[in-house]
Amino acid sequence: MLTAHLLTKNNESSIEAALSSIKSWSSNIIVVDQGSTDRTLEICEKYKAVVYEKTSLNRAELRNYSIQRAETNWHFMIEPWEVLVRPEELRRPTDLTANCYYALVMQSGGVLMKEVRLWKTGCSFVGPAFERIKETTDEEVRSTFYSSGRNDYNDLLPLIFHWKNRQPLLAQPYYYEACIHLAEGRWDEFLRSSEYYLNMVLNKSEISSVMNRYNYALVQVLHKGNAKVAIQNLILCICQRPLMAEFWCLLGDVHYHLLNRFEKARSFYENAIVLGACRLKKDKWPMDIVKYRDYPQKMIESCNKILNSVSHFVPIV
Amino acid sequence: MSTISDADSRFSPDLIRLFSEIQDNPRSIAAYHQLVQLYRNRGSANEAEAFAKLLGKIKHADGPPPDQEQ
């Protein structure tokens, strides 16, 4: 027996799909709502979810509040903007021996992430704005969530603001603030929060630090046209994770789109294909599946086309 | 702007140097060879194997490698 946990606030447009994807095999659903004013609660009642209303707690506290109200030994969480597309091992948690497990989360843009989604009673959440299970694990269940992305982050920014005031020397709130600005397309604010974060963070090799730096380089390429800063940051990303195809692809993009150096760009796209294929299957870092498959090959063909057309050009004397 | 600075001193200077060299010359056999050795010495077998594979592909690619042309 296991319980599904959801935190909601005005999710009427997506929550029916989320509940419908789990209802056929999960009879225990707990929803902690943060003051919805739309049809969210009406839809939850239709799916016989047990609903609690709480507005005064942060995200981790809400999750822990929800867990304390469950009567099963196993729990999993699904966001109201997600659907569970491969429930396989979530259905049979009694066969599992670890305390918590990763599952795959496929983002709508094609990025595959691993997040702890299944846990045993006794585990708890930390993190006021972007909560996560405190316990660590290397185990994984063969289940996949598909995320269409949350509608807005308005309710999270005040939590982060409060967090920054409470712990002004902590890097983490700046990271989450940068994530929100990035998701909402506020490029200058993203760059500013990232700079604070990258200067403050102590462990520069951890996943959040390297991925934030990659996104920093990405915004420099796409929205600022700043090749030099992008390259500097990409080299640091590659130093930490040399087999990430995304980093080599972006280095290729800098040379292709900003510097018009197509031969160099082609080399970096080739590196993306060869090195990306050597990443370990157990790697927990996010994977942009587009950049592992079609994208670098497509860009190599584009580079070849440009280079061939240049080599066949005969100047008129 | 976030650039390579003292704040990033926790990054390995050898890796920064080699990847900067590769950024400058993406087909530098010498740089890839040093990377393979460096990852082997550090016990990073997967990375060493990946760069050895890449090095093999570069060596067998058509035409002389750029850093041997000079």
Chai-1 contact restraints between the chains, C-beta under 6 A:
chainA,res_idxA,chainB,res_idxB,connection_type,confidence,min_distance_angstrom,max_distance_angstrom,comment,restraint_id
A,E195,B,S2,contact,1.0,0.0,6.0,A-B,restraint_1
A,L198,B,S2,contact,1.0,0.0,6.0,A-B,restraint_2
A,N199,B,A7,contact,1.0,0.0,6.0,A-B,restraint_3
A,K204,B,R10,contact,1.0,0.0,6.0,A-B,restraint_4
A,Y216,B,S2,contact,1.0,0.0,6.0,A-B,restraint_5
A,V229,B,M1,contact,1.0,0.0,6.0,A-B,restraint_6
A,Q232,B,T3,contact,1.0,0.0,6.0,A-B,restraint_7
A,Q232,B,I4,contact,1.0,0.0,6.0,A-B,restraint_8
A,I235,B,F19,contact,1.0,0.0,6.0,A-B,restraint_9
A,I235,B,S20,contact,1.0,0.0,6.0,A-B,restraint_10
A,I235,B,Q23,contact,1.0,0.0,6.0,A-B,restraint_11
A,L236,B,F11,contact,1.0,0.0,6.0,A-B,restraint_12
A,I238,B,F19,contact,1.0,0.0,6.0,A-B,restraint_13
A,C239,B,F11,contact,1.0,0.0,6.0,A-B,restraint_14
A,C239,B,L15,contact,1.0,0.0,6.0,A-B,restraint_15
A,C239,B,I16,contact,1.0,0.0,6.0,A-B,restraint_16
A,C239,B,F19,contact,1.0,0.0,6.0,A-B,restraint_17
A,P242,B,E47,contact,1.0,0.0,6.0,A-B,restraint_18
A,L243,B,A50,contact,1.0,0.0,6.0,A-B,restraint_19
A,K264,B,P26,contact,1.0,0.0,6.0,A-B,restraint_20
A,S267,B,P26,contact,1.0,0.0,6.0,A-B,restraint_21
A,S267,B,R27,contact,1.0,0.0,6.0,A-B,restraint_22
A,V274,B,L54,contact,1.0,0.0,6.0,A-B,restraint_23
A,L275,B,A50,contact,1.0,0.0,6.0,A-B,restraint_24
A,C278,B,A50,contact,1.0,0.0,6.0,A-B,restraint_25
A,L280,B,N46,contact,1.0,0.0,6.0,A-B,restraint_26
